[in-house]
Amino acid sequence: MKKIKAKINHKDKRGIISDLIEKEKINAITYITFNKNKVRANHYHNKTIQWNYVISGRVLFVSKIKGKIKKIIGKKNDLVKIETKEHHAIKALNYSEILVFTKGPRGGKEYESDTFRLKKDLIE
């Protein structure tokens, strides 16, 4: 898991343009809301990479890969990438909204086809 620093591609008096993800095939974009202190995920994906873009609020991302735990607090405009096979969970520190961009089977009818629940939750 890593936080990706968004670069500004264009800036003028109207505002900025930032490309969040470039040169990737995105299979789905999912909008998710979280109520305060609620947890989502506690799973991993064998074939899916996901980029989590925080629209509002603050969320705690926790991941575990090769026995190592990593924590990132995401706030508005942060982009956090989660790789395949990386165990992960997300907890809202206050009401939050994120967009999840996925590469791999994760949208529509495939939503659960590449989701594997953890035997022991990263966040309870």
MOCOR-V438078 format. One record per backbone hydrogen bond with DSSP energy under -1.0 kcal/mol. CO is the residue of the C=O (numbers start at 1). NH is the residue of the N-H. Records with the same first field share a line. If there is no record, write none. Layout:
CO->NH + NH
This chain:
2->81
10->17
12->15
15->12
17->9 + 10
28->102
30->100
32->98
34->96
35->38
38->92
40->90
42->118
43->88
44->116
45->85
49->103
50->82
51->101
52->80
53->99
54->77
56->97
58->93
59->74
60->91
61->72
62->89
63->70
64->87
65->68
68->65
70->63
72->61
74->59
75->78
78->54
79->4
80->52
81->2
82->50
83->86
87->64
88->42 + 43
89->62
90->40
91->60
92->37
96->34
97->55 + 56
98->32
99->53
100->30
101->51
102->27 + 28
103->49
107->110
108->111
110->113
112->115
116->44
